[in-house]
Amino acid sequence: MIRGSIVVLLLSACGPTPVEIQIDAPPVVPPAFEPPLGATWEPDGAGVIFRVGSTHATRIELAIYDAPTGPERLRIALDREAGDSWRTRIAAADLPETIHYGYRVWGPNWPYDPAWQPGSTAGWITDVDAEGNRMNPNKLVVDPYTRELSHDPTGPGQLDGSIYAVGDANRAKDSGPLAPKGLVLRDEPIDVGIKPLRPIAEDVIYEVHLRGFTRAAGGECAGTFAGAAQKAAYLAELGITAVEFLPVQETSNDRNDVDPNSAGGDNYWGYSTLAFFAPDRRYACDRSPGGPTREWRAMTRAFHEHGIKVLIDVVYNHTAEGGGGSLLSLRGLDNAGYYQLDRAGTGFTNSNGVGADLATATKPPAANLTIDSLAYWRDSLGVDGFRFDLAPVLGNVCGPGCFDFDRAFPAQLAELFARPQTGGAGVDLIAEPWGTVGGTYQVGNFPAGWSEWNDKYRDLIRDDQNRRGVAAVTPGWLAARVLGSSDQFRDPGRAPAAGISYLVAHDGMTLRDLYACDGKNNGQAWPFGPSDGGSNDNRSWDHDGDAVAQRQAARTGLALLALSQGVPMITGGDERLRGQRCNNNPYNLDSPATWLDWSSPEPTFTTFVRRLLAFRAAHPALRSAAWIEPAQVRWRDAAGNVASAAYMDDATKPVLGWQLAGTALGDPAAAIYVIYNRDSKPAAITLPPPPAAAWYRVADTGAWMEAQANFAEPGAEHRMQQARYDLAARSLAVFIAK
């Protein structure tokens, strides 16, 4: 009890007299320590509290190990809390210095039998019951909330994965000695620098594989978080404001590149998550316990110091457990609570093409796992945004065995996480707005707070550049894409930044190959193959093998991208014309074919990209926060006249110009004029009257200007002395009025 005193005044004939009275004040009670799910050290370090969620388990035991592999140190049963979480506490004195742990789980299909020991079948009824329960205490499962993971499920000592399987041949196999374990991390100071708060409308995104980004750059930490941090200054100078890494959450990829002759089984891209909170230790230079987390934070701080956001590609639609019987984590912990089951309850729905769908829209455990994981990467690891793989699967409310997209769960994520359109606290949410089954194509249907990959932009620009005369692209359709695809994204509360415009992504041709390949070639020998799958609808063209024409096409495509409304995205190596020899699906190739080659620069092309992105950054009219209205843009023909409705609807018209009212859009230039010749022949262009003193040519993507990097430095633009301008075939030119 805390004692205190107060002074009161007593009135008497002689006046007020102060008297001190002792009172007992209520004690100051510190708030109770309430750990999250996962394994958490108590604030005083006296012990660790382990909490895990399961709606259908009937018994859960925590197993502690001294090392990543080997025998158990101890095993203890958890207590069920109110609701669906389970808990236990272990004193620090009973724990090893480095704590490796996992869970053994019983359920309705395998009730607890005191006679059970690892490797026995005591208590077993069935591998999967009618409600979808698949518990098997012989399979040590990873805590879904572990902050780091010890190793992959498969490795030199266990190559086939049978210890994680069920059925008569594998049911009694004990996976504990070899299974991956969670690691218990002590709290460390979180220093990720100052997060950029700008709206996504201001960004240029650079999508890249974290390992492939620097694996070929050399140095002790090539291909790691530390290696990527060393490229922050390079990206900032290039004009990149947001780096988007392919999946960096722990996945099974240690066997990549071990045997080039078996590359077909590799998992280079990493779209198969095993632990949603853990940075992948294979991408860390420091792989000691806690090392990947510290190194990730240091990398994030390095990017933030250069004003660059860190975005990550996340996969919450399926897991590394696939669609079979392997029990690695969620399936052994609470299969019916995390996955979307089929109508029989004994199988799964698959709307992602890889494995069982997570039931994020219909089952609280899956929804909470997603929300908690996002919050951890945002708050503890400093991430500024997320790109959601096959995002419509997160909104499937039809099941089992069907698909019906509901925006409720994506809207909930937007409410919890989305950065305001004007910028500020929050994260950027980006959807890959399609899946692999009917009903999953949802471009334009995500709620306010989300941006989406705009495949309409990608396909139309490819058609216009590479399939002219085969695909009919009208000037009007092109205009709609240049202005941000309002036909797709202009719902209430959404702006042009709702569309992520791109020409290429990791999934498909590189920029170089888009203009240098007539089709895919995925059957090559390692390191450029073999890779199975890959789209046959590439809309690519090799420009008859003319390397000069290929480079010109790449410049024209990138210029269209940077001069369009919406958020532009390029892929790692586009600025250096990286190629993959026409392999359009190298998901399995952790090889020099997919790593950025820093020894083969394209200095002239890179200079073009840097100046192009600097021009976009200098001109707000090119990245308007609001939809551009008709009075703010004029569409013109080759003669400089305002294009008629008939002209805009005529796919045979080869020239399209657009004039942005710079002053009205808050731009330093009185106007910006872009003229694009889509034809296979040169075009004689007439510039419209300038709204200021004169037109100045900023850029021309034609091969004739390649020696000058096709782009003038600020202040060195060419003043036009006449209205006539000769524009090469399949090129564009940019002018400003000043």
C-alpha positions in Angstrom: 0.0 0.0 0.0 1.3 3.5 -0.9 1.0 6.1 1.8 0.7 9.8 1.3 -0.5 13.0 3.0 -2.7 16.0 2.4 -2.9 19.3 4.2 -6.3 20.7 5.3 -7.3 24.0 6.8 -9.3 24.0 10.1 -11.2 27.1 10.9 -11.0 28.5 14.4 -11.4 31.8 16.2 -7.8 32.5 15.5 -8.1 31.8 11.8 -7.3 28.9 9.7 -4.8 26.3 11.0 -3.1 23.9 8.7 -3.2 20.2 9.8 -1.4 17.3 8.0 -3.4 14.1 7.8 -1.9 10.8 6.6 -4.1 8.8 4.2 -3.6 5.5 2.3 -3.6 6.0 -1.5 -4.5 3.1 -3.7 -1.4 1.3 -5.1 -0.2 2.0 -8.7 -0.7 -1.3 -10.5 1.3 -1.7 -13.7 -0.7 -3.1 -16.6 -0.7 -6.8 -16.8 1.6 -8.3 -19.3 -0.5 -9.9 -22.0 1.7 -11.5 -24.7 0.6 -12.0 -28.3 0.4 -15.3 -30.0 3.8 -16.8 -30.5 6.7 -17.2 -28.0 7.4 -14.1 -25.9 9.9 -13.5 -23.2 8.5 -11.9 -20.0 9.6 -8.3 -19.5 11.8 -9.3 -16.6 13.3 -12.2 -18.4 12.1 -14.7 -15.9 10.4 -17.0 -18.4 8.8 -17.4 -21.8 5.1 -17.5 -22.5 4.1 -19.7 -25.4 0.6 -19.1 -26.9 -0.9 -20.7 -30.0 -4.3 -20.8 -31.5 -6.4 -23.8 -32.6 -10.2 -24.1 -32.7 -10.4 -27.8 -33.1 -7.4 -29.2 -31.1 -8.2 -31.3 -28.0 -4.7 -31.3 -26.7 -1.5 -29.4 -27.6 2.0 -30.1 -26.2 5.0 -27.8 -26.5 8.3 -29.5 -27.4 11.6 -27.8 -26.6 14.8 -28.7 -28.3 18.5 -27.8 -27.6 19.3 -27.6 -31.3 17.6 -27.4 -34.7 17.8 -31.2 -35.0 18.0 -34.0 -32.4 16.0 -35.2 -29.4 13.5 -33.3 -27.4 14.7 -31.5 -24.2 11.3 -31.4 -22.7 7.6 -31.5 -23.5 4.7 -29.9 -21.7 1.0 -29.7 -22.2 -0.6 -26.3 -22.9 -3.7 -25.0 -21.0 -6.7 -23.9 -23.1 -7.6 -20.3 -22.5 -11.0 -18.7 -23.1 -11.7 -18.9 -26.8 -9.4 -20.7 -29.1 -5.9 -20.0 -27.8 -3.6 -22.3 -25.7 -0.9 -21.2 -23.3 2.0 -22.3 -21.1 4.9 -20.7 -19.3 8.4 -22.1 -18.9 10.9 -20.6 -16.5 14.2 -19.3 -18.0 16.2 -21.8 -15.9 14.5 -24.7 -17.6 15.3 -23.4 -21.1 18.4 -23.7 -23.3 20.3 -20.6 -24.3 18.9 -20.8 -27.8 15.3 -22.0 -27.8 14.0 -24.2 -30.6 10.4 -25.3 -30.3 7.4 -26.8 -32.0 4.0 -28.3 -31.2 2.4 -31.7 -31.1 -1.3 -31.7 -31.6 -4.2 -34.0 -30.9 -7.8 -33.6 -32.2 -11.1 -35.4 -32.9 -9.5 -37.6 -35.6 -6.7 -38.6 -33.2 -7.7 -38.3 -29.5 -5.1 -38.2 -26.8 -4.0 -41.6 -25.4 -1.6 -41.5 -22.4 0.1 -44.5 -24.0 1.2 -42.5 -27.0 4.9 -41.9 -27.5 6.6 -40.4 -30.6 6.5 -43.0 -33.3 3.4 -44.7 -32.1 -0.3 -44.7 -33.3 -1.9 -44.9 -29.9 -5.3 -43.1 -30.1 -5.4 -42.8 -33.9 -8.8 -43.1 -35.5 -8.3 -41.6 -39.0 -5.9 -39.3 -40.8 -8.7 -36.9 -41.8 -12.3 -37.0 -40.4 -15.5 -35.7 -41.9 -14.9 -32.2 -40.4 -11.5 -31.9 -42.0 -9.4 -32.4 -38.9 -5.9 -33.8 -39.6 -4.1 -33.8 -36.3 -1.2 -36.2 -35.9 1.0 -35.9 -32.8 3.9 -37.6 -34.6 4.2 -34.5 -36.8 5.9 -31.6 -35.0 4.3 -28.5 -36.4 5.8 -25.0 -36.7 4.2 -22.2 -34.7 2.5 -20.0 -37.3 3.6 -16.9 -35.3 7.3 -17.8 -34.9 9.5 -14.8 -35.6 12.3 -16.9 -37.2 12.7 -20.5 -38.4 15.7 -22.8 -37.8 15.8 -24.6 -41.2 13.8 -26.0 -44.1 11.6 -29.1 -43.9 13.9 -30.8 -46.4 17.6 -30.9 -46.5 20.6 -33.3 -46.8 19.3 -35.5 -44.0 15.7 -35.6 -45.2 15.1 -35.1 -48.9 11.8 -36.7 -49.7 9.5 -35.1 -47.1 7.9 -38.4 -46.1 8.3 -37.8 -42.4 5.7 -35.0 -42.7 3.2 -37.2 -44.7 0.4 -39.4 -43.4 -1.1 -42.6 -44.7 -0.2 -46.2 -43.7 3.4 -45.9 -44.7 4.1 -42.5 -42.9 1.5 -42.0 -40.2 3.8 -43.2 -37.3 7.0 -41.5 -38.6 8.1 -39.0 -36.0 9.1 -35.7 -37.7 10.3 -34.1 -34.5 14.1 -34.8 -34.7 14.4 -33.3 -38.2 11.4 -30.9 -38.5 12.0 -27.1 -38.7 11.7 -25.4 -35.3 10.6 -21.9 -34.3 13.1 -19.7 -32.5 12.4 -17.6 -29.5 13.8 -14.1 -29.9 14.5 -11.5 -27.2 13.2 -8.0 -27.8 15.7 -5.7 -29.4 15.4 -2.0 -30.2 13.5 -1.4 -33.4 15.3 1.1 -35.6 14.0 1.2 -39.2 14.7 4.9 -39.8 12.0 7.4 -40.7 9.3 6.0 -42.9 8.5 7.9 -46.1 4.9 9.2 -45.7 4.2 10.3 -49.3 1.1 8.9 -51.1 1.6 6.1 -53.5 0.6 8.4 -56.4 4.1 9.9 -56.0 5.9 6.6 -56.3 7.9 4.7 -59.0 8.1 1.0 -58.0 11.0 -1.3 -58.7 10.0 -4.9 -58.4 13.0 -7.2 -57.8 13.9 -10.6 -56.3 15.9 -9.9 -53.1 18.5 -12.5 -53.7 18.7 -12.0 -57.4 19.2 -8.2 -56.9 22.8 -8.5 -55.7 23.7 -12.2 -55.9 26.0 -11.4 -58.9 27.3 -8.2 -57.5 30.1 -9.9 -55.5 31.1 -9.4 -51.9 30.7 -11.4 -48.8 27.0 -10.6 -48.4 25.9 -10.8 -52.0 22.3 -11.9 -52.4 21.2 -10.9 -48.9 19.4 -8.1 -47.0 22.8 -6.6 -46.3 23.7 -6.7 -50.0 20.4 -5.1 -51.0 21.0 -2.3 -48.5 24.2 -1.4 -50.4 22.1 -0.6 -53.5 19.8 2.0 -51.9 21.8 4.9 -53.2 21.8 3.4 -56.7 18.0 3.1 -56.7 17.6 6.6 -55.4 19.8 8.0 -58.1 17.9 6.1 -60.7 14.7 7.7 -59.5 13.1 4.8 -57.7 11.0 5.7 -54.7 9.7 2.2 -53.7 11.5 -1.1 -53.9 9.1 -4.1 -54.0 10.7 -7.4 -53.1 9.3 -10.8 -54.2 8.4 -12.9 -51.2 10.8 -12.6 -48.3 8.8 -14.5 -45.7 10.3 -17.9 -44.8 9.8 -20.6 -47.4 11.4 -23.8 -48.4 14.3 -22.8 -50.7 17.5 -24.1 -49.2 17.8 -26.7 -51.9 17.8 -24.1 -54.7 20.7 -24.2 -57.0 22.3 -27.2 -55.3 21.9 -29.5 -58.3 21.5 -27.6 -61.6 20.2 -30.8 -63.2 17.2 -30.9 -60.9 16.2 -27.2 -61.1 12.7 -28.2 -61.9 12.0 -28.7 -58.2 13.5 -25.4 -57.0 11.5 -22.6 -55.4 13.4 -19.4 -56.4 10.5 -17.0 -56.4 9.3 -18.2 -53.0 5.5 -18.1 -53.5 4.9 -20.8 -50.9 5.1 -19.4 -47.4 6.0 -21.6 -44.4 6.2 -18.9 -41.6 4.4 -15.6 -42.1 6.3 -13.6 -39.5 9.9 -14.8 -40.2 12.3 -13.1 -42.6 13.8 -15.8 -44.8 17.2 -16.7 -43.2 18.6 -17.7 -46.6 18.5 -14.0 -47.6 20.5 -13.0 -44.5 24.3 -12.6 -44.3 24.0 -13.2 -40.6 22.0 -16.4 -40.1 22.5 -16.8 -36.4 19.3 -16.6 -34.3 18.0 -13.1 -34.5 20.4 -12.3 -37.3 17.8 -12.2 -40.2 15.5 -9.9 -38.2 18.3 -7.5 -37.3 19.7 -7.5 -40.9 16.2 -6.9 -42.3 15.7 -3.9 -40.1 19.1 -2.5 -41.0 18.3 -2.9 -44.7 15.0 -1.2 -44.3 16.7 1.7 -42.5 19.2 2.1 -45.3 16.4 2.4 -47.9 14.4 4.8 -45.7 17.5 7.0 -45.3 17.4 7.4 -49.1 13.6 8.2 -49.1 12.8 4.8 -50.6 9.8 2.8 -49.4 10.1 -0.9 -48.8 7.3 -3.0 -50.1 7.0 -6.8 -50.0 5.1 -9.4 -52.0 3.0 -11.5 -49.6 1.3 -14.8 -50.1 -1.7 -15.3 -47.9 -3.8 -17.3 -50.3 -2.0 -20.6 -49.8 1.0 -22.0 -47.8 4.0 -24.3 -48.3 1.8 -27.2 -47.1 0.3 -27.4 -50.6 -2.8 -29.4 -51.3 -1.7 -32.8 -50.1 -1.3 -34.4 -46.7 1.9 -32.9 -45.5 1.7 -31.6 -41.9 4.2 -28.8 -41.4 2.3 -26.1 -39.6 -1.3 -24.9 -40.1 -2.6 -28.2 -41.4 -1.4 -30.2 -38.4 -2.5 -27.4 -35.9 -6.0 -26.7 -37.2 -6.6 -27.7 -40.7 -10.4 -27.0 -40.6 -9.7 -23.6 -38.9 -7.3 -22.3 -41.5 -8.1 -23.8 -44.9 -11.1 -23.7 -47.3 -12.3 -27.3 -47.4 -14.1 -29.0 -50.2 -17.7 -30.2 -49.9 -16.7 -33.5 -48.5 -14.6 -31.8 -45.8 -11.7 -34.2 -46.5 -10.1 -32.2 -49.3 -9.5 -28.5 -50.3 -10.5 -25.8 -52.7 -7.7 -24.5 -54.9 -8.2 -21.1 -56.5 -4.5 -20.3 -56.7 -3.1 -23.1 -58.8 -0.6 -24.3 -56.2 -2.4 -25.7 -53.2 -5.2 -25.4 -50.7 -6.8 -21.9 -50.3 -6.5 -20.2 -46.9 -10.0 -19.2 -45.7 -9.2 -15.6 -44.8 -12.6 -14.3 -45.6 -14.6 -16.9 -43.7 -12.6 -18.3 -40.8 -11.2 -16.1 -38.0 -7.9 -18.0 -37.4 -6.9 -17.4 -41.1 -8.1 -13.8 -41.0 -6.3 -13.1 -37.7 -3.1 -14.7 -38.9 -3.1 -12.4 -42.0 -3.9 -9.3 -40.0 -1.3 -10.0 -37.2 1.4 -10.8 -39.8 0.8 -7.6 -41.7 0.9 -5.6 -38.5 4.2 -7.2 -37.4 5.9 -6.5 -40.7 4.6 -2.9 -40.6 5.4 -2.2 -36.9 8.4 -4.3 -36.0 10.1 -4.7 -39.4 9.3 -1.3 -40.9 7.6 -2.3 -44.1 5.8 0.5 -46.0 3.5 -1.6 -48.2 2.3 -5.0 -49.4 1.6 -6.5 -52.8 -0.9 -9.4 -52.3 -0.3 -12.4 -54.5 -3.6 -13.6 -56.1 -5.5 -11.2 -53.8 -9.1 -12.1 -54.8 -8.6 -15.5 -53.0 -8.5 -13.5 -49.8 -12.1 -12.4 -50.5 -13.7 -15.7 -51.4 -16.8 -16.2 -49.3 -18.2 -19.1 -51.4 -17.4 -22.5 -50.3 -16.7 -25.2 -50.3 -15.9 -25.9 -53.9 -16.9 -22.6 -55.5 -15.7 -18.9 -55.8 -17.5 -15.7 -55.0 -15.5 -12.5 -54.4 -16.6 -10.4 -51.5 -14.8 -7.1 -50.8 -15.5 -7.2 -47.0 -12.1 -8.7 -46.0 -10.1 -6.5 -48.3 -12.1 -3.5 -47.1 -11.2 -4.5 -43.5 -7.5 -4.6 -44.4 -7.9 -1.2 -46.0 -9.5 0.2 -42.8 -6.8 -1.3 -40.6 -3.7 -0.5 -42.8 -4.2 1.7 -45.8 -2.3 4.9 -46.2 -4.5 7.9 -47.1 -4.5 9.1 -50.7 -2.9 12.3 -49.5 -0.1 10.5 -47.7 0.7 10.0 -44.1 0.8 7.0 -41.7 -0.3 3.7 -43.0 0.9 1.3 -45.7 0.3 0.9 -49.4 -1.9 -2.0 -50.3 -1.5 -3.5 -53.8 -3.5 -6.4 -55.2 -2.7 -8.8 -57.9 -6.4 -8.8 -58.8 -6.8 -12.3 -60.3 -6.6 -16.0 -59.5 -6.7 -19.2 -61.5 -10.4 -20.2 -61.5 -13.6 -18.7 -62.8 -14.7 -15.6 -60.9 -11.2 -14.7 -59.7 -10.6 -12.0 -62.3 -11.4 -8.9 -60.3 -9.5 -6.0 -61.9 -11.1 -2.8 -60.7 -13.3 -4.4 -58.0 -11.1 -3.8 -55.0 -12.3 -1.2 -52.5 -11.0 2.2 -51.8 -7.6 2.1 -50.1 -6.2 -0.5 -52.6 -4.2 -0.2 -55.7 -4.2 -3.0 -58.3 -1.9 -4.3 -61.0 -3.4 -3.0 -64.2 -3.1 -5.8 -66.8 -5.4 -3.8 -69.1 -2.5 -1.3 -69.4 0.1 -4.0 -69.9 -1.8 -5.8 -72.6 -2.9 -2.7 -74.6 0.6 -1.2 -74.8 2.0 -4.5 -75.8 -0.6 -4.9 -78.5 0.0 -1.4 -79.7 3.8 -1.8 -79.9 4.1 -5.4 -80.9 0.9 -6.5 -82.7 0.0 -3.5 -84.8 -2.0 -4.7 -87.8 -3.0 -7.8 -85.8 -4.6 -6.3 -82.7 -6.8 -3.3 -83.4 -5.9 -0.6 -80.8 -7.8 2.7 -81.2 -6.4 6.0 -80.2 -9.3 6.3 -77.7 -8.4 3.0 -76.0 -4.8 4.2 -75.7 -5.9 7.5 -74.3 -7.9 5.7 -71.6 -4.9 3.8 -70.5 -2.6 6.9 -70.6 -5.0 8.7 -68.2 -5.1 6.0 -65.6 -7.8 3.6 -66.8 -10.7 5.4 -65.3 -13.0 2.9 -66.9 -11.6 0.3 -64.5 -10.7 2.3 -61.3 -13.0 5.4 -61.1 -15.2 4.1 -58.3 -16.0 6.4 -55.3 -13.0 7.0 -53.2 -10.5 5.8 -55.8 -8.0 7.9 -57.8 -5.6 7.2 -60.7 -3.1 5.7 -58.2 -5.6 2.8 -57.9 -3.9 1.4 -61.0 -0.3 0.1 -61.0 0.8 0.5 -64.6 3.4 -1.9 -65.9 4.8 -3.4 -69.1 6.5 -6.4 -67.5 6.7 -8.1 -64.1 8.7 -11.0 -62.6 6.0 -13.2 -64.0 6.7 -13.2 -67.8 9.2 -11.7 -70.2 11.7 -9.1 -69.1 11.6 -5.7 -70.8 14.4 -6.7 -73.2 12.8 -10.0 -74.0 9.4 -8.4 -74.6 10.9 -6.7 -77.7 13.5 -9.3 -78.6 11.5 -12.6 -78.5 8.7 -13.9 -80.7 7.6 -16.3 -78.0 8.7 -18.2 -74.9 11.6 -20.5 -74.8 11.5 -22.3 -71.5 13.0 -25.7 -72.4 16.7 -24.5 -72.5 19.4 -26.1 -70.5 20.4 -24.6 -67.1 21.1 -21.8 -66.2 18.3 -20.4 -68.6 16.0 -23.4 -68.1 14.3 -25.7 -68.1 11.2 -24.1 -66.6 7.7 -25.6 -67.1 4.5 -23.6 -67.6 4.6 -19.9 -68.7 2.0 -18.0 -70.6 1.7 -18.4 -74.4 0.0 -15.0 -74.6 3.1 -12.9 -74.4 2.3 -10.3 -77.1 6.1 -10.0 -77.7 8.0 -9.4 -81.0 11.6 -9.7 -81.8 11.5 -6.7 -84.3 13.0 -9.0 -86.9 16.2 -9.4 -84.9 17.2 -5.7 -85.2 18.9 -4.8 -81.9 18.6 -1.0 -82.6 14.9 -1.4 -83.1 14.6 -3.5 -80.0 16.2 -0.8 -77.9 14.1 1.9 -79.4 10.9 -0.1 -78.6 12.0 -0.6 -75.1 12.6 3.2 -74.7 9.2 4.0 -76.3 7.5 1.5 -74.0 9.1 2.9 -70.8 8.4 6.4 -71.9 4.7 5.6 -72.4 4.7 4.1 -68.9 6.4 7.1 -67.2 4.2 9.6 -69.0 0.9 7.9 -68.1 -1.2 8.5 -65.0 -1.3 5.9 -62.3 1.7 4.4 -60.5 4.5 3.0 -62.8 6.3 -0.2 -62.0 9.4 -1.6 -63.6 11.3 -4.8 -62.8 14.8 -5.2 -61.5 17.2 -4.9 -64.4 14.8 -3.1 -66.8 17.1 -0.1 -66.6 20.0 -2.3 -67.8 18.0 -4.2 -70.4 18.4 -7.5 -68.6 17.2 -10.6 -70.6 16.4 -14.2 -69.8 16.8 -15.5 -73.4 13.0 -15.7 -73.7 12.3 -17.8 -70.6 9.0 -16.3 -69.4 8.5 -18.4 -66.2 11.9 -18.9 -64.4 10.3 -19.4 -61.0 12.7 -22.3 -60.4 15.9 -20.8 -61.6 18.1 -19.5 -58.8 20.9 -19.0 -61.3 23.0 -16.4 -63.2 20.1 -16.2 -65.7 17.8 -14.6 -63.2 20.3 -12.6 -61.2 21.0 -9.0 -62.2 24.2 -8.9 -64.1 26.2 -5.9 -62.8 29.1 -6.6 -65.0 27.3 -5.8 -68.2 26.1 -2.2 -68.0 24.0 -0.4 -70.6 25.1 3.1 -69.6 23.2 5.0 -72.4 19.9 3.1 -71.7 20.3 3.5 -68.0 20.9 7.3 -68.4 17.7 7.4 -70.5 15.8 5.7 -67.7 17.2 8.0 -65.0 16.4 11.2 -66.9 12.9 9.9 -67.8 12.1 9.2 -64.2 13.6 12.5 -63.1 11.3 14.2 -65.6 8.2 12.5 -64.2 9.3 13.5 -60.7 9.7 17.1 -61.8 6.2 17.4 -63.4 3.1 16.9 -61.2 0.9 16.9 -64.2 2.2 13.4 -65.0 1.1 12.0 -61.6 -2.1 13.8 -60.8 -3.7 12.9 -57.5 -7.2 13.4 -59.0 -8.7 12.2 -62.3 -7.7 14.5 -65.2 -10.8 16.2 -66.5 -11.5 16.9 -70.3 -10.6 20.5 -69.9 -7.1 19.6 -68.7 -6.1 17.5 -71.7 -6.3 17.8 -75.4 -6.0 14.8 -77.8 -4.5 15.8 -81.1 -3.7 14.3 -84.5 -0.5 14.5 -86.6 -1.5 17.9 -87.8 -1.8 19.3 -84.3 -5.6 19.6 -84.5 -7.9 18.4 -81.8 -8.8 14.8 -82.6 -12.4 14.1 -83.5 -14.4 11.3 -81.9 -14.2 9.5 -85.2 -10.4 9.8 -85.2 -10.2 8.5 -81.6 -12.3 5.5 -82.6 -10.3 4.6 -85.7 -7.6 1.9 -85.0 -5.9 2.7 -88.4 -4.9 6.2 -87.2 -1.2 6.0 -86.5 -0.5 9.1 -84.5 -1.8 10.3 -81.1 -0.7 13.4 -79.3 -1.9 14.6 -75.9 -1.4 18.1 -74.4 -1.6 18.4 -70.7 -2.6 21.8 -69.3 0.4 22.1 -67.0 -0.5 25.3 -65.2 -4.0 23.9 -64.4 -2.4 20.7 -63.0 0.1 22.5 -60.8 3.0 21.9 -63.1 6.0 24.2 -63.6 5.6 23.9 -67.4 2.7 25.8 -69.1 2.0 22.6 -71.0 3.4 19.1 -71.7 3.0 17.7 -75.2 3.6 14.1 -76.1 3.3 12.9 -79.6 3.4 9.1 -80.4 3.8 7.6 -83.8 2.6 4.0 -83.7 3.1 3.4 -87.4 5.9 1.4 -89.2 6.7 4.5 -91.2 8.0 8.0 -90.1 5.4 10.7 -89.6 5.5 14.4 -90.3 4.2 16.1 -87.2 2.9 19.6 -86.7 3.1 20.9 -83.2 0.1 22.9 -82.0 0.6 26.6 -81.0 2.5 26.7 -77.7 0.6 28.2 -74.7 3.9 29.9 -73.7 6.8 31.4 -75.6 7.9 28.2 -77.3 8.0 24.4 -77.3 11.1 22.8 -76.1 12.0 19.2 -77.0 12.8 17.2 -74.0 13.0 13.7 -75.4 12.7 11.6 -78.5 12.9 7.8 -78.3 14.1 7.4 -81.9 17.3 5.6 -82.6 18.8 8.8 -84.1 19.0 10.4 -80.6 20.5 7.3 -78.9 24.0 8.9 -78.6 22.4 11.6 -76.5 20.6 9.1 -74.3 17.4 10.2 -76.0 16.7 12.7 -73.2 17.9 16.2 -72.5 19.2 17.3 -69.1 17.1 19.9 -67.4 17.9 23.3 -68.9 19.4 21.8 -72.1 16.1 21.1 -73.9 16.0 22.0 -77.6 14.0 25.1 -78.5 11.8 24.4 -81.5 12.1 27.0 -84.2 9.3 25.6 -86.4 6.1 23.7 -85.9 7.1 20.8 -88.2 8.7 17.8 -86.6 9.8 14.5 -88.1 9.0 11.6 -85.9 10.5 8.1 -86.5 8.4 5.0 -86.8 7.4 3.5 -83.5 8.7 6.3 -81.4 7.5 9.2 -79.4 8.7 12.7 -78.5 8.1 14.9 -75.5 7.9 18.7 -75.5 7.3 21.3 -72.7 6.0 24.8 -73.2 8.0 27.5 -71.3 
